[in-house]
Amino acid sequence: MSVRQRGDGTVVLGAGLAGLAAAHYGGPGVRVFEALPRLGGKCATDQVRGFAFDQAGHLLHVRTPRVRELIQRLLPGKLRLVTRDARIHLAGREVRYPFQANLFGLPPEIKAEALRDYLEAALAPQKKPRHFADWAQRTFGATMARLFFEPYNRKLWTVLPEELTLDWMRDYVPRPALGRVIRGAFQDVPQGGGYNETFWYPAKGGIDQLAVALAGRGKHITLNASAREIDLRRRTVEISGHGSVPWRRLISTLPLPVLAARCRSLPKGVREAASHLRANSVMVVNLGIRGPRLHSAHWIYFPEDKFSFYRVGFPSNFGRVAPAGCSSLYAEVAVPAGTGWDQRKTIAGRVRRDLRLAGILTARDRVVVEHLQYLPYAYVIYDQAYQSARKHVLEYLERQGVASIGRWGHWEYSAMEDALLAGKTAGQTCK
Ligand SMILES: Cc1cc2nc3c(=O)[nH]c(=O)nc-3n(C[C@H](O)[C@H](O)[C@H](O)COP(=O)(O)OP(=O)(O)OC[C@H]3O[C@@H](n4cnc5c(N)ncnc54)[C@H](O)[C@@H]3O)c2cc1C
């Protein structure tokens, strides 16, 4: 039977978690086309000489019981629940995360300044913040903003914090009560908070097991099949190697600007709106080390400019992802969209130097594997144009029968759990 004749009219583009969940819940007639030779999207794992490297850290922070049930059903007995140990490297010290609730770790004079400014900000008359930098100052005071919120977010997003709105923060920036901030300044006890206090991770092997289990068997998933052009009027998609495939409902998980660029005869206004959608890219430098664990934390944030990376994680503390007697780490370096890959050797060299500067790598540690990854779309940028541009494109596509879902399809800062939920909703509505 040819691709043209098969299926119930629902076509899914992309076999990351959102696309796989759409197929899982959409029934046997749903067909999935994936550009790459493997499934999983960002939830894929690279196997390199006994080390399993995810695409930077991919930890399952689960808020909803139905996603918890799903992952436990897909990977019965294979997942561990881990309590986060995250730090911030600042002024040559390590402060527990979240920074604003754990000032205890700071040098006394900086701590005093941070607390004074925090209380001043808390007592000041409330005004609507103009942008993220303004919000950070008004919420946490000038010192915490200067030491952490501004430099960290500038590094992560690769734009000025003044360009960012507040629309992305709801789940991602903990706002502890005043009492907790004060307690955290005087007591060295972990002050929890935030969306990522615990996480699930496979006891053995990488996060790709989740995608593989979700794909299951007998689903119509075609790999090496890239969506080249979408004809919204005739409701067809041109798939490399498979010709023109008709659809009644199209579920796309391609990055939204890529999808827009591939739609034939898109109205000028929609194309113009799509051109305002911005993202950064992330280069991941993974190292496999012969020797015991390098650090006890799961990950560390680096706000200071002297370090090239914004975060370093230790996968061999998540589960068994390294050969016996070895450990692993990844460093994430954010770069403006589409740049950096041609500089990868220089960036990797700087990362190693900065890991030594931070005291994470020492002369004793033998690096046995270096593995570089590049995520061309990593964090979508919530600037002033974001809301209206995104809405314009998504609503137009929806009217044409196209659901654009997932972290990059829906153009949002979201996690694996959200991709699963979005895929579930899209799959069920096309039944
Ligand atoms: C640096 C970083 C760290 C992260 N850490 C975490 C974490 O710790 N925990 C967490 O929950 N989430 C994390 N995330 C988010 C997580 O990766 C996403 O939420 C989730 O994987 C999104 O899945 P998706 O299916 O929407 O997109 P994707 O995984 O990108 O899937 C899209 C698929 O479409 C395919 N595709 C692209 N173009 C075409 C085409 N033309 N034709 C056909 N197929 C195509 C791609 O190859 C890909 O397989 C992180 C993301 C980043 C960038």
The ligand as a Gaussian input file, in Angstrom:
#p B3LYP/6-31G(d) Opt

LIG

0 1
 C       19.071000      22.809000      26.387000
 C       17.741000      22.183000      26.685000
 C       17.550000      21.498000      27.868000
 C       16.310000      20.935000      28.166000
 N       16.142000      20.267000      29.344000
 C       14.957000      19.728000      29.648000
 C       14.770000      19.023000      30.876000
 O       15.674000      18.853000      31.692000
 N       13.527000      18.530000      31.140000
 C       12.473000      18.672000      30.262000
 O       11.375000      18.186000      30.569000
 N       12.624000      19.324000      29.107000
 C       13.831000      19.846000      28.762000
 N       13.990000      20.512000      27.578000
 C       12.813000      20.665000      26.699000
 C       12.525000      19.424000      25.866000
 O       13.625000      19.152000      25.023000
 C       11.298000      19.672000      25.002000
 O       10.235000      20.198000      25.746000
 C       10.771000      18.435000      24.276000
 O       11.786000      17.527000      23.937000
 C       10.044000      18.945000      23.038000
 O        9.624000      17.896000      22.220000
 P        8.983000      18.233000      20.824000
 O        8.433000      16.965000      20.275000
 O        8.090000      19.400000      20.939000
 O       10.188000      18.759000      19.897000
 P       11.429000      17.948000      19.282000
 O       11.977000      17.006000      20.266000
 O       12.357000      18.968000      18.695000
 O       10.775000      17.128000      18.087000
 C       10.561000      17.699000      16.826000
 C       10.932000      16.664000      15.772000
 O       10.648000      17.187000      14.474000
 C       11.646000      16.737000      13.601000
 N       11.665000      17.578000      12.402000
 C       12.214000      18.812000      12.263000
 N       12.052000      19.249000      11.005000
 C       11.368000      18.282000      10.347000
 C       10.871000      18.153000       9.014000
 N       11.041000      19.116000       8.104000
 N       10.219000      17.020000       8.672000
 C       10.003000      16.032000       9.597000
 N       10.454000      16.097000      10.854000
 C       11.116000      17.215000      11.229000
 C       12.918000      16.839000      14.431000
 O       13.972000      16.079000      13.886000
 C       12.430000      16.318000      15.779000
 O       12.602000      14.931000      15.889000
 C       15.231000      21.076000      27.252000
 C       15.436000      21.739000      26.043000
 C       16.669000      22.298000      25.761000
 C       16.873000      23.019000      24.461000

